[in-house]
Amino acid sequence: MPPQIAHAVSPRARKTVYSALGLVAIVGTGLSLGGFGSRGAPPPKAPPPVPVNLTQVERRDVPHWQETIGTVTSLQSAVLRSQVDGVLTDVLFREGQTVKRGQLLARIDDRAIAASLDGAQAQLARDDAQLRSAQSDLNRFRQLSGSQLIARQMLDQQSASVQQLQATTQANQAAIDGARVQLSYTRIVSPIDGRIGLRKVDPGNVVRASDPDGLVTVQQVDPISVVFALPQDQLPRLRNAQAGGKVEVQALDRDAGSVLADGELRVIDNQIDEATGTVRVRAVFANAQDKLWPGQLVSVRVRTGLSAGAIVVASEAVQRGLDQNFVYRLEAGDKVAMVPVRVEYQNDKIAVVQGLRADDRVVRDGQSRLKPGMIVAPVAAAAVAANLVGADARVAAATP
C-alpha cells in the first residue's frame, strides 16, 4: 500500500485490507498448485464397449398358443363282464390285440342254458298242439250252439280254455326268447373297435355276473382324445376361436417337447370348476401310429387366436421395469436407448409388442450391464455368456 494512503487510513482498516490481500494470495497459490496437479494427472479412460447379443425385429403373422398339461383318454372304453354264471371255456383273443366291434372274444359253457332252451321249445310245442285242438273244438261248439244242440255254457267254457292255452303259448315263447338271450350271453363279443388290455381270468375258471373286475378291458385308441383344463379367463378367447371354425390343438411329448399329434378341439365342458377356476376341454386326435396312449400325460398347446402382421421380437429381449416393459434398441454410434414397449402376446420364444419398427435391432442378451447411452459391441450369444461368467469370477476373486 502506498505510504500516503497508509497514513490516511485508520489502523483497523489497514488490518482488514492486509487480511484480504493475504487470503487472495493463499487462494491464488492453491489454484496454481491445483492447476499444476491437473496438468500432471493422465486423462480418464473411456469405458470399453459392453458385449451384447443383438436380434432383429420382424413383422409376421403370429398364432397365439395357450399351453397346459392334459391326460390322454379313450373316447370309448368297455369292461367285458360275464352276464351269466358258468365256466370260461374259450379265450379267443391275445392281450394287446386290436379287435373289431362284434368280434367274438370268449365263450362260456352254454350246455345248461341250451338245455333250458330246448325244454322251453318242447313246452311250447306241447301247448301249441293243445291250443290247436281246443280251437278246433271251439269251432265245432259254435256250429252246434247255432243249431241249439249244446248249451251256451259249454261254448263259453271252451272259449275260455282256448284263451288260456293262447296265454300259455305266449308265456312259452317268452321263456324261449329269454333262454336265447341267456345263451347269447355265453358268447362274449367286443362292443367297440379298440385294443384289448390284460386278461384278468384264465380259461377253466368259473365266472359270475357279480364279478367286479370282469374278463378284460377294450379301449378305443384311434381316434383318441386328450382332456385338459384351461383358466377361466381363457374361455372367451377359446369360444371366439371355436366360433371361427376349427380350433387347432397339439399334443407334445413332455420330455423332448416334440409334437406327437395334431388334432382339434371337440367340446368345452358346460361348467367351470369353482374350486380351481378352470374349465375342462376335450380335443380329439388321429392316432394311427399309437403315439398317444390312454392315461398318458402330455403337454397341450391350443391355438386361441392370431396376430396378423405383428411386430415380433425375441422373448429374451423384453425386460420388465418397475412400471412398464422395455427393450434396449441399438442406435447410431453403437449406442443403446431404452425403449418402452407394450406386450400383446408372449411365449417362451417370441413376444408381440408395440413401440418398435420392423427394421430395429435390439439387445437379446447382456442387458444386465447396460444403461441408456452406453456403447455396445455386438457379439455372439456364447461370447456374451463367457464375458458375464468371467466378470462374475473376477468379482468373486476380489471378494475377501
C-alpha positions as CSV (number, residue, x, y, z in Angstrom):
1,M,0.0,0.0,0.0
2,P,1.4,3.5,-0.9
3,P,2.7,5.5,2.2
4,Q,0.4,8.4,1.6
5,I,-2.6,6.1,1.6
6,A,-1.4,4.2,4.5
7,H,-1.2,7.3,6.7
8,A,-4.7,8.3,5.6
9,V,-6.3,5.0,6.6
10,S,-7.0,4.0,10.2
11,P,-5.1,1.1,11.7
12,R,-8.2,-1.0,11.9
13,A,-8.9,-0.5,8.2
14,R,-5.3,-1.3,7.3
15,K,-5.6,-4.6,9.2
16,T,-8.7,-5.6,7.2
17,V,-7.0,-4.8,3.9
18,Y,-3.9,-6.8,4.7
19,S,-6.1,-9.8,5.8
20,A,-7.9,-9.7,2.4
21,L,-4.7,-9.5,0.4
22,G,-3.4,-12.5,2.3
23,L,-6.5,-14.5,1.6
24,V,-6.2,-13.7,-2.1
25,A,-2.6,-14.8,-2.1
26,I,-3.5,-18.1,-0.5
27,V,-6.3,-18.8,-2.9
28,G,-4.1,-17.9,-5.8
29,T,-1.4,-20.3,-4.6
30,G,-3.9,-23.1,-4.2
31,L,-5.2,-22.6,-7.7
32,S,-1.7,-22.6,-9.1
33,L,-0.9,-25.8,-7.3
34,G,-4.2,-27.4,-8.4
35,G,-3.5,-26.4,-12.0
36,F,-0.1,-28.0,-11.7
37,G,-1.5,-31.2,-10.3
38,S,-4.2,-31.4,-13.1
39,R,-1.6,-30.9,-15.8
40,G,0.4,-33.8,-14.3
41,A,-2.5,-36.4,-14.0
42,P,-3.5,-38.6,-17.0
43,P,-7.0,-38.0,-18.5
44,P,-9.7,-40.7,-17.5
45,K,-10.2,-43.6,-19.9
46,A,-13.5,-44.1,-21.7
47,P,-15.3,-47.4,-20.5
48,P,-14.9,-50.3,-23.0
49,P,-18.0,-51.2,-25.1
50,V,-20.3,-53.8,-23.5
51,P,-20.5,-57.1,-25.4
52,V,-24.1,-57.9,-26.2
53,N,-26.1,-60.2,-28.5
54,L,-28.5,-58.5,-30.9
55,T,-31.6,-59.7,-32.6
56,Q,-33.6,-58.3,-35.5
57,V,-37.2,-57.1,-35.0
58,E,-39.6,-58.8,-37.5
59,R,-43.1,-58.3,-38.9
60,R,-45.1,-61.5,-39.4
61,D,-48.2,-63.4,-38.5
62,V,-48.1,-64.9,-35.0
63,P,-50.6,-67.6,-33.9
64,H,-51.5,-67.5,-30.2
65,W,-51.0,-70.7,-28.3
66,Q,-52.1,-71.5,-24.8
67,E,-50.1,-74.2,-23.1
68,T,-51.2,-76.7,-20.4
69,I,-51.0,-80.3,-19.3
70,G,-53.5,-82.9,-20.4
71,T,-54.3,-86.6,-19.9
72,V,-54.9,-89.0,-22.8
73,T,-58.3,-90.7,-22.5
74,S,-60.1,-93.1,-24.7
75,L,-63.3,-91.9,-26.5
76,Q,-64.9,-95.3,-25.7
77,S,-63.9,-97.9,-23.1
78,A,-65.7,-101.1,-22.1
79,V,-65.1,-103.6,-19.3
80,L,-66.2,-107.0,-20.6
81,R,-68.1,-108.9,-17.9
82,S,-69.9,-112.1,-18.0
83,Q,-73.7,-111.7,-17.7
84,V,-74.3,-115.3,-16.8
85,D,-72.6,-117.7,-14.4
86,G,-70.5,-120.5,-15.9
87,V,-67.1,-121.9,-16.7
88,L,-65.0,-119.9,-19.1
89,T,-64.2,-122.4,-21.8
90,D,-62.5,-120.4,-24.6
91,V,-60.5,-117.2,-24.8
92,L,-60.2,-116.2,-28.4
93,F,-58.0,-113.1,-28.1
94,R,-54.4,-112.1,-27.4
95,E,-53.6,-109.5,-24.9
96,G,-52.9,-106.2,-26.7
97,Q,-54.7,-107.3,-29.8
98,T,-56.7,-104.9,-31.9
99,V,-60.3,-106.0,-32.3
100,K,-63.3,-105.0,-34.2
101,R,-66.9,-104.4,-33.0
102,G,-68.8,-107.7,-32.8
103,Q,-65.7,-109.9,-32.8
104,L,-66.1,-113.0,-30.7
105,L,-63.6,-112.8,-27.8
106,A,-64.6,-115.6,-25.3
107,R,-67.1,-118.4,-24.7
108,I,-68.8,-119.6,-21.5
109,D,-70.1,-123.2,-21.0
110,D,-73.6,-123.0,-22.5
111,R,-74.9,-126.6,-22.0
112,A,-77.2,-125.8,-19.1
113,I,-78.7,-122.8,-20.9
114,A,-79.1,-124.7,-24.2
115,A,-80.9,-127.5,-22.3
116,S,-83.3,-124.9,-20.8
117,L,-83.9,-123.5,-24.3
118,D,-84.7,-127.0,-25.6
119,G,-87.1,-127.6,-22.7
120,A,-88.9,-124.3,-23.3
121,Q,-89.2,-125.1,-27.0
122,A,-90.7,-128.5,-26.2
123,Q,-93.2,-127.0,-23.8
124,L,-94.2,-124.5,-26.5
125,A,-94.8,-127.4,-29.0
126,R,-96.9,-129.3,-26.5
127,D,-99.0,-126.3,-25.5
128,D,-99.4,-125.2,-29.2
129,A,-100.8,-128.7,-30.0
130,Q,-103.3,-128.4,-27.2
131,L,-104.2,-124.9,-28.4
132,R,-104.9,-126.2,-31.9
133,S,-107.1,-129.0,-30.6
134,A,-109.0,-126.6,-28.3
135,Q,-109.5,-124.2,-31.2
136,S,-110.9,-126.9,-33.3
137,D,-113.4,-127.9,-30.6
138,L,-114.4,-124.3,-30.2
139,N,-115.3,-124.1,-33.9
140,R,-117.5,-127.2,-33.6
141,F,-119.2,-125.9,-30.5
142,R,-120.0,-122.7,-32.2
143,Q,-121.8,-124.6,-35.0
144,L,-123.7,-126.7,-32.6
145,S,-124.6,-123.7,-30.5
146,G,-126.1,-122.1,-33.6
147,S,-128.3,-125.1,-34.0
148,Q,-129.1,-125.1,-30.3
149,L,-127.7,-128.6,-29.9
150,I,-125.4,-127.7,-27.0
151,A,-125.8,-125.4,-24.1
152,R,-124.4,-121.9,-24.2
153,Q,-122.3,-122.7,-21.1
154,M,-120.2,-125.3,-22.9
155,L,-119.4,-122.8,-25.7
156,D,-118.2,-120.3,-23.1
157,Q,-116.1,-122.8,-21.2
158,Q,-114.4,-124.0,-24.5
159,S,-113.7,-120.3,-25.5
160,A,-112.1,-119.7,-22.1
161,S,-109.9,-122.9,-22.5
162,V,-108.7,-121.6,-25.9
163,Q,-107.8,-118.2,-24.4
164,Q,-105.9,-119.9,-21.5
165,L,-103.9,-122.0,-23.9
166,Q,-103.1,-119.0,-26.0
167,A,-101.7,-117.2,-22.9
168,T,-99.7,-120.3,-22.1
169,T,-98.1,-120.5,-25.5
170,Q,-97.2,-116.8,-25.3
171,A,-95.5,-117.5,-21.9
172,N,-93.7,-120.4,-23.5
173,Q,-92.5,-118.1,-26.3
174,A,-91.3,-115.6,-23.8
175,A,-89.4,-118.3,-22.0
176,I,-87.7,-119.3,-25.3
177,D,-86.8,-115.7,-26.0
178,G,-85.3,-115.4,-22.5
179,A,-83.3,-118.6,-22.9
180,R,-82.0,-117.4,-26.2
181,V,-80.8,-114.2,-24.7
182,Q,-79.1,-116.1,-21.9
183,L,-77.5,-118.3,-24.5
184,S,-76.2,-115.3,-26.3
185,Y,-74.5,-114.1,-23.1
186,T,-72.3,-117.2,-23.3
187,R,-70.6,-115.6,-26.4
188,I,-68.7,-112.5,-25.3
189,V,-68.1,-110.1,-28.2
190,S,-66.3,-106.7,-28.4
191,P,-68.8,-103.8,-28.3
192,I,-66.4,-101.4,-29.9
193,D,-63.3,-101.2,-32.1
194,G,-60.3,-100.9,-29.9
195,R,-57.4,-102.6,-28.2
196,I,-57.6,-105.5,-25.7
197,G,-55.9,-105.0,-22.3
198,L,-54.5,-107.6,-19.9
199,R,-56.7,-110.7,-19.3
200,K,-58.0,-111.0,-15.8
201,V,-59.4,-114.5,-15.9
202,D,-58.0,-117.7,-17.4
203,P,-59.9,-120.4,-19.2
204,G,-61.3,-123.1,-16.9
205,N,-62.3,-120.6,-14.1
206,V,-65.9,-120.1,-13.1
207,V,-67.0,-116.6,-14.0
208,R,-70.1,-114.9,-12.4
209,A,-72.2,-111.9,-13.4
210,S,-71.4,-110.3,-10.0
211,D,-67.6,-110.4,-10.6
212,P,-66.4,-106.7,-10.3
213,D,-63.2,-106.9,-12.4
214,G,-64.7,-108.6,-15.5
215,L,-62.7,-110.5,-18.0
216,V,-60.8,-107.8,-19.9
217,T,-61.0,-104.2,-20.9
218,V,-61.3,-102.9,-24.5
219,Q,-60.4,-99.2,-25.2
220,Q,-60.7,-97.3,-28.4
221,V,-57.3,-95.9,-29.4
222,D,-57.9,-94.4,-32.9
223,P,-59.2,-91.7,-32.8
224,I,-58.3,-90.8,-29.2
225,S,-58.8,-87.8,-27.0
226,V,-56.9,-85.6,-24.6
227,V,-58.7,-83.9,-21.7
228,F,-57.1,-80.8,-20.1
229,A,-58.1,-77.7,-18.1
230,L,-57.7,-74.1,-19.0
231,P,-58.0,-71.0,-16.8
232,Q,-61.5,-69.5,-16.9
233,D,-60.1,-66.2,-18.3
234,Q,-59.1,-68.1,-21.5
235,L,-62.7,-69.2,-22.1
236,P,-63.8,-66.1,-24.1
237,R,-60.8,-66.5,-26.4
238,L,-61.5,-70.2,-26.8
239,R,-65.1,-69.6,-27.6
240,N,-64.3,-66.9,-30.1
241,A,-61.7,-69.3,-31.8
242,Q,-64.3,-72.1,-31.8
243,A,-66.9,-69.8,-33.4
244,G,-64.4,-69.0,-36.2
245,G,-64.0,-72.7,-37.2
246,K,-61.6,-75.5,-36.4
247,V,-59.5,-74.9,-33.3
248,E,-56.1,-76.5,-33.7
249,V,-54.7,-78.4,-30.8
250,Q,-51.2,-80.1,-30.5
251,A,-50.2,-82.9,-28.1
252,L,-46.5,-82.8,-27.3
253,D,-44.0,-85.1,-25.5
254,R,-43.4,-83.7,-22.0
255,D,-39.7,-84.8,-22.1
256,A,-38.5,-83.7,-25.6
257,G,-41.2,-81.2,-26.4
258,S,-41.8,-82.8,-29.8
259,V,-45.2,-82.8,-31.4
260,L,-46.9,-86.2,-31.1
261,A,-50.1,-85.5,-32.8
262,D,-52.2,-82.7,-34.3
263,G,-55.9,-82.6,-33.5
264,E,-58.8,-80.3,-33.0
265,L,-61.0,-79.0,-30.1
266,R,-64.1,-81.2,-29.8
267,V,-66.0,-79.9,-26.8
268,I,-65.8,-77.4,-23.9
269,D,-67.3,-78.5,-20.6
270,N,-70.6,-77.0,-19.6
271,Q,-69.4,-75.6,-16.3
272,I,-66.3,-74.1,-14.6
273,D,-64.8,-75.8,-11.7
274,E,-65.4,-73.5,-8.7
275,A,-62.5,-74.9,-6.7
276,T,-59.8,-74.4,-9.3
277,G,-61.3,-71.7,-11.6
278,T,-60.7,-73.8,-14.7
279,V,-62.8,-75.3,-17.4
280,R,-62.3,-78.8,-18.8
281,V,-61.8,-79.2,-22.5
282,R,-61.6,-82.3,-24.8
283,A,-59.6,-82.5,-28.0
284,V,-59.6,-85.4,-30.5
285,F,-56.6,-86.7,-32.4
286,A,-55.9,-89.3,-35.1
287,N,-53.7,-92.0,-33.6
288,A,-52.9,-94.5,-36.3
289,Q,-49.3,-94.7,-35.1
290,D,-50.2,-95.2,-31.5
291,K,-48.2,-92.2,-30.3
292,L,-50.9,-91.4,-27.7
293,W,-51.7,-93.9,-25.1
294,P,-54.7,-93.9,-22.6
295,G,-53.6,-92.5,-19.3
296,Q,-50.5,-90.7,-20.7
297,L,-49.6,-87.2,-19.5
298,V,-48.8,-84.9,-22.4
299,S,-48.2,-81.2,-22.9
300,V,-51.0,-79.5,-24.8
301,R,-51.0,-76.3,-27.0
302,V,-54.3,-74.8,-28.0
303,R,-54.4,-72.1,-30.7
304,T,-56.6,-69.3,-29.3
305,G,-56.0,-66.5,-31.8
306,L,-53.8,-64.9,-34.4
307,S,-51.9,-61.6,-34.6
308,A,-51.7,-60.7,-38.3
309,G,-48.7,-58.6,-39.4
310,A,-47.4,-58.3,-35.9
311,I,-44.1,-56.7,-34.7
312,V,-42.2,-59.7,-33.3
313,V,-39.1,-59.7,-31.1
314,A,-37.3,-62.5,-29.2
315,S,-38.8,-63.0,-25.8
316,E,-35.5,-62.6,-24.1
317,A,-35.2,-59.1,-25.4
318,V,-38.2,-57.8,-23.4
319,Q,-37.2,-56.6,-19.9
320,R,-39.5,-55.8,-17.0
321,G,-39.3,-52.4,-15.4
322,L,-41.0,-51.0,-12.3
323,D,-44.0,-49.7,-14.3
324,Q,-43.6,-51.0,-17.8
325,N,-41.7,-53.3,-20.1
326,F,-38.8,-52.1,-22.2
327,V,-36.1,-53.1,-24.6
328,Y,-32.6,-51.8,-25.4
329,R,-32.5,-50.6,-29.1
330,L,-29.3,-50.1,-31.0
331,E,-28.9,-46.5,-32.1
332,A,-26.3,-44.6,-34.1
333,G,-22.8,-44.9,-33.0
334,D,-23.4,-48.3,-31.4
335,K,-25.2,-46.7,-28.5
336,V,-28.3,-48.2,-26.9
337,A,-31.5,-46.5,-25.9
338,M,-34.2,-47.7,-23.5
339,V,-37.5,-48.0,-25.5
340,P,-40.7,-48.8,-23.6
341,V,-42.9,-51.4,-25.3
342,R,-46.4,-52.9,-24.7
343,V,-46.5,-56.7,-24.9
344,E,-49.7,-58.0,-26.6
345,Y,-48.7,-61.7,-26.6
346,Q,-45.7,-63.6,-25.4
347,N,-44.4,-67.2,-25.1
348,D,-41.1,-68.8,-24.3
349,K,-39.6,-67.8,-27.7
350,I,-41.2,-64.6,-29.1
351,A,-43.2,-61.6,-28.0
352,V,-45.6,-59.5,-30.0
353,V,-45.0,-55.8,-29.0
354,Q,-45.9,-52.3,-29.8
355,G,-43.4,-49.5,-29.8
356,L,-40.8,-50.9,-32.3
357,R,-40.2,-50.9,-36.0
358,A,-39.6,-54.0,-38.2
359,D,-36.1,-52.9,-39.1
360,D,-34.9,-52.2,-35.5
361,R,-32.2,-54.2,-33.8
362,V,-32.5,-54.8,-30.1
363,V,-30.3,-56.4,-27.4
364,R,-31.2,-60.0,-26.8
365,D,-28.6,-60.9,-24.2
366,G,-26.3,-58.8,-22.0
367,Q,-28.8,-56.3,-20.7
368,S,-27.7,-56.6,-17.1
369,R,-24.7,-54.4,-17.6
370,L,-26.4,-51.8,-19.8
371,K,-27.6,-48.3,-19.2
372,P,-29.1,-45.9,-21.7
373,G,-26.5,-44.2,-23.9
374,M,-23.8,-46.9,-23.3
375,I,-21.7,-48.1,-26.3
376,V,-22.1,-51.8,-27.1
377,A,-20.1,-54.3,-29.1
378,P,-22.3,-56.9,-30.9
379,V,-21.0,-60.4,-30.4
380,A,-22.4,-63.9,-30.5
381,A,-24.5,-65.1,-27.6
382,A,-21.8,-67.5,-26.4
383,A,-19.3,-64.7,-26.1
384,V,-21.8,-62.7,-24.0
385,A,-22.3,-65.6,-21.7
386,A,-18.5,-66.1,-21.4
387,N,-17.9,-62.5,-20.6
388,L,-20.6,-62.5,-17.9
389,V,-19.1,-65.6,-16.4
390,G,-15.6,-64.0,-16.4
391,A,-16.9,-60.9,-14.8
392,D,-18.6,-62.9,-12.0
393,A,-15.4,-64.8,-11.5
394,R,-13.4,-61.6,-11.1
395,V,-15.9,-60.2,-8.6
396,A,-15.7,-63.5,-6.6
397,A,-11.9,-63.4,-6.6
398,A,-11.8,-59.8,-5.4
399,T,-14.3,-60.6,-2.6
400,P,-12.5,-61.3,0.7
